[in-house]
Amino acid sequence: MKKKLVSLFILLCMTAVLFIPAAADSDSYAYGDSAVLTDDEYYDLHQRAAKIVDAYGQCGIYFVVADDMADYGYDDIDLFGEDTYADMDMGIGDDKSGILLTLSLAGKEYGIYVSGSGGTIFTNAEISQISDKIKPYVDSSDWVGCITAYIDTSGAYLQKYVGGGEGAVPATGDSPADIGGNTTFVYYDTNVLSDDEFYDLQVQAEQVTGERGTCGIYIAVVDDMADYGYYFIEDFSEAIYKGKDMGIGEEKSGILLAMSMADRDYDLCAFGYGNTAFTDYGKTVLAGEFLDDFRNNDWYNGFSDYIYYAGQFLDKAAEGAPVDSYGGSGYTREPTPKDVVIKRSVVISVIVGSIVGGIVVLVLRSKMKSV
């Protein structure tokens, strides 16, 4: 009887402060009784979760923000989350599949609850990874950042599960809204990099694309394209580009670096304005910027260099001088931040070495006797 009364209290309070108007054919994914988030922030986060759930289905992504779970008679964050999930009738399908992040701000406590097929999609390992992602935000009381990281990471695991192992890093939301098109820039079906590294590449690609706004910069890397029924990398890259609805604007402008790890084969595939910014000659030059890393199995820096220099090529094209041997446009390699660090380290090493060498010479000279 006591639990039933507490559950009714949760239902009344949470519903009264639910900032998200549920659409006719959609659940609400954001609940809270705290003003630590504005109405717009609640709504934006709801939309972020809804976009992922609508795309992949099978499992809802929910969050609850409470000032203090003790106000509801709880001192256990996991039990609070479990009861709230049931009382708010969360979940998708007959088995009420979903994942819920419960936040109690008073003690900076949080819990992650899964239901139905959510328990299959989000195993203990995935829940641990999500927890690691959000903890720094919890520690710094960045609640928007915390919930955003939770939604994005959950979305990545959901897409990977639905896609049968193929990963996609959800957009972080930092791209201008008017870019349009597909804002997931990194797809993968391989363990050559960690999820965190692929996520970092997504952030880089989204930032570079957002700053230019003319051409999407995409990556797709798989263990073996033959698993998808393809044996020529050019056919595979074109199929991935079109199948994943890549590109921005009406022309679906973009460039894709597709790679099959089994035979270390790659292709640079451009569409729309991408064919203007990345000529055949330009693609050869661009490839030179990441192939040196790939030869050393330095995959992360190779993909990172690809993103960085693709941005430089877009800048040249915007100036009316795309990198093209036939167009008379020269190409001067701009250093990446990594190059700057390496160069600085070399300079420092030379200076230190010179100083040490000079001291040694002086000491030896002072010990030498003249005849």
Protein Blocks (a to p, Z undefined) as FASTA:
>chain_A
ZZmmmmmmmmmmmmmmmcbdcdfkbccfbdcfbfkbcfklmmmmmmmmmmmmmmngoiac
dddddfblklnopabfklmmmmmmmmnopaedjkopacdddddfklopacdddehjllmm
mgfklmmmmmmmmmmmmmnopaklmmmmmmmmmmmmmmmmmnoopacdddehlacfklgp
jfbfbdcddfkbcfklmmmmmmmmmmmmmmnopaccdddddfblklnopabfklmmmmmm
mmnogaedjkopacdddddfklopacdddehjllmmmcfklmmmmmmmmmmmmmnopakl
mmmmmmmmmmmmmmmmmnopacdfklopacdddddfklmmmmmmmmmmmmmmmmmmmmmm
mmmmmmpccZZ
